[in-house]
Amino acid sequence: MGNALQSLVASMDPYLMQILVNIGIAIVLALGLNVIVGLAGQLSLGHAAFMSIGAFTSAMITIKTGLPFSLNLAATGVVTALVAALIGFPILRLTGDYLAICTLGFAEIVKVFFLNFQPTNKALGLTVPGAHTAIPMPIYVAVVVVLSVLVATFVQSSRFGRALKAIREDEIAAEAMGIDAARYKIQAFALGSFMAGVAGGLYAHFLSYINPSDFGFLKSVDMLSMVVLGGLGSVPGTVLGAAVLASAPEFLRFMAQYRMLVYGALLVFLMVFRPNGLLGGVNFTELVLRALKMKPRKRS
């Protein structure tokens, strides 16, 4: 099985494979941020910090222990989620712009920390050895993407997801109905960061080299743009937004110096004509029912 998968990956064009893997990692990152921003309504500008924590944690686990890659990713996600829970406990008391500034400040702290942390080679970055798995990395990324979509869809339709939506719409009213807003927000923050940590581990082992400068403020803005473009709270929208924005710079590469100008104009154009995102308010259940020409059943 491993040899067949390796042959399949080896037969693909390396450039196309790299684009597909980058899209897959972007989807996992955006789905995690969608839980925080789209469902819970907590504006975070520090998602790249949790990606960097996951990337460096996963790399150090591989270097120091040589764990199987599946256990490596699980441990990486748990470590990242624990950090997010510890940070979220004090800062999630804030809302709106104040929360965004706090998460932005945390992201800069993490970046400076890794720039001066000797075990990760400071500003020189860290060379990551190959993952201990017989499964090629692109296949691993595809499996993680499928699992992330399933988890995000389940969370959205679960009691936990409905509680997050209630907090997003009106936190005071949600607390009056008996919802522990603080607990739910911390759990959402930890879950989204868990997915960011796993994506960071995939990113580190696919590129085989990571640098703290790769996880700056603009990386967080890119992730937030994917969620907003696709549609806040929409899982298929987030997948589509991540796919569009992760691949757009590559498809516009032929324009050389005007590439980012067209990229920005495309974002403005889409948000003017689709202010709720490409698939705002749409979930996978509705898409399946529409494909079957059935109307979604209303909740009582």
HELIX and SHEET records of a PDB file:
HELIX    1   1 GLY A    2  SER A   11  1                                  10    
HELIX    2   2 PRO A   14  LEU A   33  1                                  20    
HELIX    3   3 ASN A   34  LEU A   39  3                                   6    
HELIX    4   4 HIS A   47  LYS A   64  1                                  18    
HELIX    5   5 PHE A   69  ILE A   91  1                                  23    
HELIX    6   6 GLY A   96  LEU A  115  1                                  20    
HELIX    7   7 GLN A  118  THR A  120  5                                   3    
HELIX    8   8 LYS A  122  LEU A  124  5                                   3    
HELIX    9   9 MET A  137  SER A  157  1                                  21    
HELIX   10  10 ARG A  159  GLU A  169  1                                  11    
HELIX   11  11 GLU A  171  ALA A  176  1                                   6    
HELIX   12  12 ALA A  181  LEU A  207  1                                  27    
HELIX   13  13 PRO A  212  PHE A  215  5                                   4    
HELIX   14  14 PHE A  217  GLY A  230  1                                  14    
HELIX   15  15 VAL A  235  PHE A  251  1                                  17    
HELIX   16  16 ARG A  253  TYR A  258  5                                   6    
HELIX   17  17 ARG A  259  PHE A  273  1                                  15    
HELIX   18  18 PHE A  284  ALA A  291  1                                   8    
SHEET    1   A 2 LEU A 126  THR A 127  0                                        
SHEET    2   A 2 TYR A 209  ILE A 210 -1                                        
END                                                                             
